[in-house]
Amino acid sequence: MKKPLLITLLSFLILTAFTEKSDRSDSEILNWAVLANVHWVWADNFYQANFNDEQKELDGQELVVEGFMFPLEYTRRHQNFLVSSSPMSQCFFCGPGEAESMVYVRTTEPVDYTFSRMKVRGTFKLISDASMGIIYELTDAQVVR
């Protein structure tokens, strides 16, 4: 009776030792569908983002954004860039998409450019003034490895 319990316990310990660990739950990964649900209002000859309650609840929270890097400068390392819900290569002649499909990221340390999907953690903010085409921002961000 004790031998199967010991084998089960040892198996569990071995599996957890070699499994990639995450210090954040999936619930803290930003859901792109929530961001895409923004409502746009035409006011004073300009479109304004009208955030819903679910988006407002995210404002000021520490979250993980998962997506694809879209650099804003022609360098290898970046502290300010966009993370898009889809890769640049999906459309060779256009940018990352509409404002609701990207997050402006400001990292604490420079990050190497990557084509691969990436995760960054930081403080999520809603941007009321959409005049620059940005309505979501992640500040004090760090790459999640």
Backbone torsions as a table, in degrees:
resi	resn	phi	psi	omega
1	MET	NA	-39.8	-178.2
2	LYS	-73.5	-29.6	-177.0
3	LYS	-65.1	-46.7	177.5
4	PRO	-62.2	-36.2	178.3
5	LEU	-65.1	-43.2	178.8
6	LEU	-64.2	-41.7	178.8
7	ILE	-64.4	-42.7	178.3
8	THR	-62.3	-45.1	179.7
9	LEU	-63.3	-45.1	178.4
10	LEU	-63.8	-40.4	177.5
11	SER	-61.1	-43.7	179.2
12	PHE	-62.0	-45.4	-179.6
13	LEU	-63.6	-40.5	179.5
14	ILE	-66.3	-45.5	180.0
15	LEU	-62.7	-42.0	-179.7
16	THR	-71.6	-27.6	178.8
17	ALA	-69.4	-32.1	-177.1
18	PHE	-102.9	2.9	177.4
19	THR	-88.7	135.4	178.3
20	GLU	-62.4	129.1	-177.7
21	LYS	-98.6	146.6	176.2
22	SER	-125.2	133.0	179.1
23	ASP	-87.7	5.1	178.7
24	ARG	-128.5	144.3	177.3
25	SER	-83.0	162.7	178.5
26	ASP	-62.5	-23.4	-179.0
27	SER	-66.9	-19.4	179.8
28	GLU	-93.1	-0.1	174.5
29	ILE	-83.6	126.3	-176.8
30	LEU	-61.9	132.5	-179.7
31	ASN	-92.5	116.4	-178.1
32	TRP	-61.4	-30.1	179.2
33	ALA	-64.1	-33.9	177.3
34	VAL	-66.0	-42.8	-179.9
35	LEU	-68.3	-35.4	-177.7
36	ALA	-68.7	-15.9	-176.1
37	ASN	-86.3	24.2	178.4
38	VAL	-72.9	147.8	179.0
39	HIS	-107.4	128.4	-178.6
40	TRP	-99.1	135.7	-179.1
41	VAL	-122.0	131.2	176.5
42	TRP	-84.2	116.3	-179.5
43	ALA	-146.0	132.0	178.0
44	ASP	54.8	45.3	179.0
45	ASN	59.4	32.8	-178.6
46	PHE	-155.7	143.7	175.3
47	TYR	-81.1	133.4	177.5
48	GLN	-117.7	141.7	176.8
49	ALA	-79.8	128.7	176.3
50	ASN	-111.4	103.2	-174.2
51	PHE	-78.9	141.5	177.1
52	ASN	-85.9	175.7	-176.2
53	ASP	-62.7	-38.6	-179.8
54	GLU	-63.5	-40.2	177.5
55	GLN	-68.9	-40.3	179.8
56	LYS	-62.9	-32.8	177.7
57	GLU	-65.1	-27.1	-179.7
58	LEU	-77.1	-23.1	-175.6
59	ASP	-59.2	122.5	178.3
60	GLY	89.0	-3.8	179.6
61	GLN	-85.8	151.9	172.5
62	GLU	-83.1	119.9	-175.6
63	LEU	-134.7	164.3	174.3
64	VAL	-108.3	128.6	175.5
65	VAL	-106.7	128.2	179.0
66	GLU	-116.3	126.0	-179.6
67	GLY	179.8	-151.5	-173.7
68	PHE	-119.3	135.3	-178.8
69	MET	-69.8	134.0	174.6
70	PHE	-125.3	99.4	-175.1
71	PRO	-67.4	151.0	178.3
72	LEU	-105.7	-11.2	179.1
73	GLU	-132.7	159.6	-179.9
74	TYR	-91.0	74.7	176.9
75	THR	-142.1	168.6	178.5
76	ARG	-84.2	-29.7	-176.6
77	ARG	-117.1	140.8	-172.7
78	HIS	-135.7	141.7	170.3
79	GLN	-111.9	-16.1	176.9
80	ASN	-131.0	121.2	-178.8
81	PHE	-160.4	173.0	175.7
82	LEU	-102.6	146.4	166.9
83	VAL	-112.5	123.0	-175.9
84	SER	-106.9	152.2	177.9
85	SER	-69.9	-20.9	179.0
86	SER	-131.4	153.9	-177.7
87	PRO	-71.4	151.9	176.6
88	MET	-58.3	-35.2	-175.4
89	SER	-67.4	-11.9	179.6
90	GLN	-68.6	-24.2	179.7
91	CYS	-141.9	103.6	-170.8
92	PHE	-70.7	-15.8	-177.4
93	PHE	-115.2	1.1	-179.0
94	CYS	-124.7	171.2	-179.1
95	GLY	-82.0	-160.5	-173.5
96	PRO	-75.3	-11.3	179.6
97	GLY	128.0	-164.2	179.9
98	GLU	-75.5	169.5	-176.7
99	ALA	-57.9	-33.3	-177.7
100	GLU	-78.0	-5.1	179.5
101	SER	-105.1	16.0	178.7
102	MET	-147.8	155.7	178.4
103	VAL	-127.5	129.9	175.5
104	TYR	-78.9	127.1	-174.4
105	VAL	-115.6	133.3	172.5
106	ARG	-119.9	113.2	-177.4
107	THR	-95.1	159.0	177.7
108	THR	-78.0	-27.9	179.4
109	GLU	-130.2	150.4	176.8
110	PRO	-59.4	144.3	-177.6
111	VAL	-120.2	134.1	175.7
112	ASP	-67.4	141.8	176.8
113	TYR	-63.3	142.5	177.2
114	THR	-142.1	144.9	173.3
115	PHE	-84.1	-21.5	-174.0
116	SER	-77.4	160.4	173.5
117	ARG	-59.7	140.8	-178.9
118	MET	-134.4	163.9	175.0
119	LYS	-126.5	134.0	174.5
120	VAL	-130.4	140.6	-179.9
121	ARG	-113.6	135.4	177.9
122	GLY	-172.9	-169.4	179.6
123	THR	-88.9	120.3	-177.7
124	PHE	-83.8	136.3	-179.8
125	LYS	-136.1	143.5	172.1
126	LEU	-90.3	138.4	179.3
127	ILE	-107.4	114.3	-177.4
128	SER	-71.8	-37.5	-178.8
129	ASP	-88.5	103.7	-176.5
130	ALA	-90.7	16.6	-175.6
131	SER	-63.3	-23.8	178.0
132	MET	-93.5	1.6	179.8
133	GLY	83.9	9.5	-179.7
134	ILE	-115.4	128.6	177.2
135	ILE	-123.1	-9.2	177.9
136	TYR	-129.6	142.2	-178.6
137	GLU	-141.8	147.5	175.3
138	LEU	-124.7	115.2	-177.1
139	THR	-108.1	162.7	-178.7
140	ASP	50.0	41.1	-172.9
141	ALA	-84.8	152.0	174.4
142	GLN	-137.3	146.4	178.2
143	VAL	-70.1	135.8	176.2
144	VAL	-92.0	123.1	-177.1
145	ARG	-97.0	NA	NA
